[in-house]
Amino acid sequence: MLLLSALLLLPSVPVVSADRGMIPVIPDVSIYEPGQKAIIAWNGKEEILVLSTDVSSTDNTTVLEILPLPSNPWMIEKASLESFYVVQELIWYHMPPSPPRFGNETDEVKVIFHEKIGMHDITVVEAHNVSEFAEWMAEFLLENGIGQQVSLESFELVIEDYMSRGFRFYVLDLIELRTDQKSVEPILYKFNTTFLYYPLLITSPIGGDGKIQLFLLTEGIIESGYYPLTKAQYRGRNILEPIQFIVSNKELSSIDPRIGELFKDKAWMTALIYEGPLSVLREDIAITEITHVATGDLNIDGKVNIIDVAITAKAFGSYPGHTRWNPIADLNKDGIIDITDISIVAKQFGKTS
């Protein structure tokens, strides 16, 4: 089934914000995709594991899920899928700005966004010429395995009308209808552990392929111990950075108040991802070491120096939506980069991790 919708996308829409350039930065992870998803918060002594999986079945059936834990969970409570939505919003909020573009692009049709969100496969394009757009559409449909003819002649007349009224951005949403699939309402487990833990081995007998997305919250930076998962990336024009940033206690509490209580004031979020055969998952994740980073070390190179001052100065006076906005420079998380943030870096100047 093919649904085509033409929308005028305003600059306030995050995914195509003109402030970030016409090719935006896109995170590798999306909590809307089917698979295992977990939020893991660990403060060195206690862990909160919020676990959600996606299931589907052609018939009514009962499924047994086995979850091995390193100690007796002393809290087992209902959690909310809203926690995962908040995590996704924080990943978007903290993503780095796209570098400026140079020169003029002359292509008549530009793909400026593409992401699979659940059953939706969404592509956003910018088009200025009706005939070029129609030709691109024909190739697009063939590439996506849609063999039946679509009346592009009628389509051209409609798009020409939109373009005459200033519409330049078009959302193409491919929706594949399948049997019922839903996310299991997540459960929160809290238990004592001297290492950050997530079971992978228990998944291997299931067989087949799958996708696992883990969102770790720790007092320091996670650098190793998570193979075969890898750090998810922010991807964009000339940008390839790990999804790893500091979240404030307020942001932690917005994910779940019980997670906010686990940390004193802030934590590092690290997004991990795996997609492939489940049979290779031979070991559980058991991370014992984290790297503590000085507060003003914005580029995470182990020292607070003039580079960190320059990052803050470049974003000075900016706020979310501003062309120079850079969330990592908002050290006190008040939504504006000002003299307070400069002062925080200055006080940490010369410190090493």
TITOR-143327 format. One line per 8 residues: number of its first residue (from 1); their letters; for each residue x, y, z of C-alpha. Coordinates in pm, 1 decimal. Example, Ala and Ser with C-alpha at 12.3 -4.5 7.8 and 13.67 -1.06 7.14 Angstrom:
1	AS	1230.0,-450.0,780.0; 1367.0,-106.0,714.0 $
***
This chain:
1	MLLLSALL	0.0,0.0,0.0; 141.8,337.3,-94.3; 41.0,660.3,72.7; 169.0,987.3,-66.2; 122.5,1307.7,126.4; 250.3,1651.3,31.5; 314.3,1879.6,325.7; 464.6,2222.6,361.8 $
9	LLPSVPVV	728.2,2168.2,631.4; 791.3,2477.1,838.8; 1138.3,2555.9,982.1; 1010.7,2466.1,1329.4; 989.2,2098.5,1229.4; 1311.4,1947.9,1374.4; 1388.1,1695.6,1101.1; 1419.7,1950.3,823.5 $
17	SADRGMIP	1509.8,2264.6,1012.9; 1675.2,2514.5,781.2; 1896.0,2610.3,1077.6; 2068.5,2273.7,1053.3; 2111.9,2272.2,673.8; 1926.5,2080.4,408.6; 2090.2,1749.6,502.6; 2020.7,1713.8,874.0 $
25	VIPDVSIY	2199.7,1505.1,1132.9; 2011.8,1178.4,1185.5; 2061.0,942.4,1482.7; 2121.0,572.8,1414.7; 1861.6,475.2,1673.1; 1484.1,505.2,1671.4; 1271.9,370.9,1954.0; 982.6,329.3,1709.0 $
33	EPGQKAII	1153.1,41.2,1528.3; 1064.1,-317.0,1627.6; 1306.4,-512.9,1843.5; 1445.1,-519.8,2197.6; 1471.0,-184.7,2370.4; 1605.9,-117.9,2716.9; 1696.8,178.0,2934.2; 1974.9,81.2,3175.9 $
41	AWNGKEEI	2066.1,318.1,3459.6; 2359.6,217.5,3681.5; 2526.7,424.0,3954.6; 2795.4,172.2,4048.0; 2586.7,-1.6,4314.7; 2230.6,-27.8,4186.9; 2081.0,-78.3,3843.7; 1741.7,8.6,3704.6 $
49	LVLSTDVS	1649.3,-189.7,3394.5; 1346.8,-76.6,3194.5; 1281.7,-345.1,2936.3; 1045.4,-345.6,2640.4; 1022.6,-587.3,2347.1; 811.4,-597.0,2033.5; 613.0,-912.6,1964.8; 392.9,-1033.7,1683.5 $
57	STDNTTVL	191.1,-1349.4,1626.1; -53.3,-1479.6,1369.4; -252.9,-1653.6,1644.1; -337.1,-1590.8,2007.0; -62.2,-1749.3,2211.5; 129.7,-1729.4,2538.2; 497.2,-1629.5,2524.7; 750.5,-1710.7,2796.4 $
65	EILPLPSN	1020.4,-1446.6,2844.6; 1323.0,-1540.4,3058.4; 1530.5,-1260.8,3210.8; 1839.7,-1365.6,3409.9; 1961.2,-1109.3,3667.1; 2280.8,-1090.3,3876.4; 2087.8,-1045.4,4203.8; 1736.2,-1065.9,4340.1 $
73	PWMIEKAS	1540.2,-765.7,4206.5; 1401.0,-579.3,4504.9; 1178.4,-362.6,4290.0; 959.2,-488.4,4005.5; 712.7,-226.2,3892.2; 526.1,-114.2,3586.2; 707.8,130.2,3362.3; 584.2,337.0,3070.5 $
81	LESFYVVQ	660.6,347.5,2699.6; 669.1,724.3,2750.5; 1018.9,676.8,2899.6; 1145.0,560.3,2561.2; 978.3,852.6,2383.5; 1156.8,1092.2,2620.6; 1489.5,918.9,2546.6; 1428.5,968.0,2173.2 $
89	ELIWYHMP	1353.2,1337.8,2228.8; 1672.6,1381.5,2432.6; 1877.9,1221.6,2154.4; 1731.1,1468.5,1904.5; 1778.2,1760.6,2145.2; 2145.6,1685.5,2212.3; 2248.5,1609.0,1854.8; 2536.6,1819.2,1716.0 $
97	PSPPRFGN	2461.5,2094.3,1465.2; 2533.2,2028.6,1099.1; 2837.6,2212.2,961.9; 2757.9,2489.6,712.0; 2724.7,2401.2,344.5; 2933.2,2570.8,77.9; 2841.9,2628.9,-283.8; 2507.2,2583.8,-454.3 $
105	ETDEVKVI	2339.6,2249.6,-511.9; 2173.7,2227.7,-850.1; 1989.1,1895.0,-820.9; 1618.2,1943.8,-881.1; 1522.2,1679.1,-624.7; 1707.3,1645.2,-293.9; 1643.3,1376.5,-32.6; 1679.1,1560.5,296.5 $
113	FHEKIGMH	1544.1,1302.1,541.3; 1483.9,929.6,551.4; 1392.4,713.1,847.5; 1188.4,406.0,925.5; 949.0,470.5,1212.2; 759.1,157.6,1304.1; 552.6,53.7,1003.4; 633.5,382.9,832.8 $
121	DITVVEAH	922.1,431.1,589.8; 938.1,808.1,558.9; 1132.9,1007.2,302.7; 1132.6,1386.8,280.5; 1242.1,1551.8,-43.0; 1281.8,1906.9,-164.7; 1166.6,1957.0,-523.1; 1148.2,2263.8,-745.4 $
129	NVSEFAEW	1067.6,2111.2,-1083.8; 756.0,1903.5,-1154.1; 893.8,1687.5,-1434.4; 1218.4,1614.1,-1246.2; 1015.9,1517.1,-941.6; 793.8,1285.4,-1148.1; 1100.0,1108.6,-1293.9; 1250.3,1072.2,-946.9 $
137	MAEFLLEN	919.9,934.7,-816.6; 912.5,664.0,-1085.9; 1261.2,545.0,-984.8; 1170.7,570.6,-616.2; 871.9,339.4,-656.9; 1072.9,82.3,-853.1; 1355.5,85.7,-596.0; 1101.2,11.7,-325.1 $
145	GIGQQVSL	955.5,-285.5,-509.2; 630.5,-122.2,-610.6; 563.1,-261.4,-953.7; 208.3,-148.6,-1010.1; 158.8,161.1,-1218.7; 85.2,485.7,-1040.4; -72.3,763.2,-1242.9; 221.3,1002.8,-1247.2 $
153	ESFELVIE	44.2,1215.5,-1508.3; -229.7,1300.9,-1259.1; 35.7,1326.0,-992.0; 223.9,1591.0,-1193.1; -87.0,1809.5,-1218.2; -139.1,1796.2,-842.2; 226.5,1871.7,-763.0; 231.1,2154.7,-1015.1 $
161	DYMSRGFR	-57.4,2311.8,-825.5; 130.5,2275.0,-495.5; 451.1,2419.3,-640.9; 266.5,2716.9,-784.0; 158.8,2792.2,-426.2; 513.8,2772.0,-289.6; 518.1,2413.5,-164.0; 873.0,2276.2,-189.7 $
169	FYVLDLIE	890.7,1992.8,64.7; 713.8,1659.6,22.0; 679.5,1368.1,261.8; 660.0,1020.8,108.9; 533.2,759.4,352.0; 555.1,392.7,252.4; 338.6,185.9,487.1; 356.5,-192.5,487.2 $
177	LRTDQKSV	54.2,-346.0,656.5; 134.0,-661.7,850.1; -19.2,-883.1,1114.3; -63.4,-729.0,1456.8; 261.0,-612.5,1613.0; 293.3,-419.6,1934.9; 541.1,-317.9,2203.3; 504.9,-501.8,2530.0 $
185	EPILYKFN	431.9,-262.0,2815.3; 773.0,-223.4,2979.6; 858.4,-344.0,3328.9; 1110.4,-175.8,3558.8; 1350.9,-396.1,3754.5; 1580.3,-260.2,4024.8; 1858.2,-469.4,4175.6; 2200.4,-443.6,4336.1 $
193	TTFLYYPL	2502.0,-501.9,4113.8; 2866.7,-400.0,4100.9; 2858.4,-397.4,3719.8; 2623.4,-265.5,3453.2; 2435.0,-567.1,3328.2; 2218.6,-666.0,3033.1; 2143.7,-1027.2,2929.8; 2227.6,-1116.6,2568.5 $
201	LITSPIGG	2311.1,-1486.0,2586.6; 1952.9,-1577.9,2681.8; 1844.7,-1435.9,2343.8; 2070.1,-1652.6,2125.3; 1853.6,-1972.3,2125.7; 1568.2,-1779.0,1965.7; 1755.9,-1772.5,1634.6; 1686.3,-1551.9,1336.2 $
209	DGKIQLFL	1775.1,-1185.2,1310.1; 1684.3,-906.0,1545.8; 1755.8,-551.7,1654.5; 1867.4,-447.3,2002.4; 1885.6,-86.7,2120.1; 2021.2,-4.8,2465.5; 2025.9,338.1,2627.1; 2280.8,343.6,2908.7 $
217	LTEGIIES	2281.8,600.7,3188.3; 2601.4,605.9,3393.3; 2805.4,843.8,3609.2; 3093.9,835.6,3359.4; 3161.4,749.6,2996.7; 3126.2,394.5,2868.3; 3423.6,306.0,2648.0; 3423.4,-74.8,2626.2 $
225	GYYPLTKA	3256.9,-396.0,2737.4; 2954.8,-390.8,2508.0; 3062.9,-607.0,2208.8; 2899.6,-709.1,1972.1; 2689.5,-394.9,2016.9; 2837.7,-70.7,1890.2; 2785.7,290.9,1979.5; 2502.4,438.8,1776.4 $
233	QYRGRNIL	2601.5,740.2,1569.3; 2476.8,1081.9,1472.7; 2510.6,1087.5,1094.5; 2503.4,1389.4,866.6; 2704.6,1588.7,617.2; 3065.9,1565.9,742.0; 2938.5,1444.7,1081.6; 2983.3,1102.9,1238.2 $
241	EPIQFIVS	2972.6,1123.7,1616.2; 2871.4,874.2,1885.3; 2539.9,933.3,2059.5; 2692.3,1008.9,2398.3; 2612.2,1317.7,2603.7; 2541.8,1448.2,2954.0; 2183.5,1462.3,3080.1; 2079.2,1667.2,3380.4 $
249	NKELSSID	1892.7,1528.5,3680.3; 1581.3,1702.7,3552.0; 1615.0,1518.5,3221.9; 1680.5,1190.9,3404.3; 1363.4,1238.4,3607.3; 1167.9,1314.2,3290.7; 1263.6,967.2,3164.3; 1144.9,814.9,3493.0 $
257	PRIGELFK	1146.6,968.5,3844.8; 1296.7,646.7,3981.8; 1594.4,691.2,3748.8; 1634.3,1051.7,3862.9; 1664.9,928.7,4221.8; 1950.6,696.9,4122.6; 2192.5,982.0,4044.7; 2296.0,1292.4,4239.4 $
265	DKAWMTAL	2285.9,1554.7,3966.3; 2367.3,1425.2,3616.9; 2464.1,1121.1,3411.7; 2606.9,1025.3,3074.8; 2375.3,873.8,2817.8; 2525.3,628.2,2570.0; 2321.4,464.9,2292.8; 2423.4,115.3,2182.4 $
273	IYEGPLSV	2286.8,-78.6,1887.3; 2302.0,-425.5,1734.0; 2126.3,-558.2,1425.2; 2187.0,-905.0,1288.2; 2172.7,-1276.3,1377.5; 2081.6,-1339.0,1740.7; 2285.7,-1660.8,1743.7; 2612.1,-1463.3,1776.3 $
281	LREDIAIT	2509.7,-1316.3,2113.3; 2731.0,-1543.3,2321.8; 2800.2,-1320.2,2624.6; 2600.4,-1087.5,2844.1; 2699.6,-723.9,2879.7; 2882.5,-673.6,3209.0; 3054.5,-333.5,3225.1; 3264.2,-258.6,3531.5 $
289	EITHVATG	3466.9,43.5,3421.8; 3355.0,393.6,3333.4; 3564.9,700.5,3258.4; 3491.1,1012.1,3461.2; 3515.9,1327.4,3253.3; 3572.6,1680.9,3378.9; 3259.5,1894.7,3351.1; 3405.3,2138.0,3099.2 $
297	DLNIDGKV	3558.3,1875.4,2870.5; 3310.9,1933.1,2587.2; 3496.2,1742.1,2314.9; 3572.7,1454.3,2555.7; 3948.0,1447.6,2485.7; 4046.0,1406.2,2850.8; 4131.3,1768.6,2926.4; 3965.6,2107.8,2959.4 $
305	NIIDVAIT	4151.4,2352.7,2739.9; 4112.6,2634.3,2488.6; 3922.4,2405.7,2249.3; 3641.8,2368.7,2505.1; 3639.9,2744.1,2562.4; 3612.6,2797.3,2185.2; 3318.8,2553.3,2157.9; 3130.5,2745.3,2426.5 $
313	AKAFGSYP	3222.7,3086.0,2284.1; 3104.7,2988.4,1935.7; 2762.0,2898.9,2072.3; 2743.0,3199.7,2306.6; 2399.9,3362.1,2314.4; 2229.2,3073.1,2137.4; 1924.5,2872.9,2240.6; 1733.2,2572.9,2095.3 $
321	GHTRWNPI	1646.5,2649.6,1731.7; 1920.8,2911.4,1693.1; 2168.4,2856.5,1408.1; 2463.4,2836.2,1651.0; 2288.3,2624.6,1915.0; 2506.9,2345.2,2049.6; 2351.4,2147.9,2339.7; 2684.7,2022.8,2474.5 $
329	ADLNKDGI	2785.1,2381.5,2554.6; 2473.0,2433.7,2766.4; 2651.2,2307.7,3078.0; 2388.7,2413.4,3333.3; 2104.9,2290.3,3108.8; 1899.6,2610.7,3132.2; 1827.3,2634.3,2758.4; 2063.6,2923.0,2681.3 $
337	IDITDISI	2439.8,2944.9,2645.3; 2558.5,3247.8,2839.0; 2826.3,3372.6,3077.6; 2734.1,3099.8,3328.3; 2842.7,2829.6,3084.4; 3163.3,3018.9,3000.6; 3232.1,3044.8,3373.8; 3185.4,2669.9,3426.5 $
345	VAKQFGKT	3444.0,2591.9,3158.0; 3680.5,2856.3,3295.2; 3667.4,2709.9,3645.6; 3749.5,2363.3,3507.2; 4027.7,2495.2,3278.7; 4341.3,2280.4,3295.0; 4170.7,1981.8,3457.2; 4222.4,1637.0,3310.2 $
353	S	4012.6,1322.9,3330.4 $
***
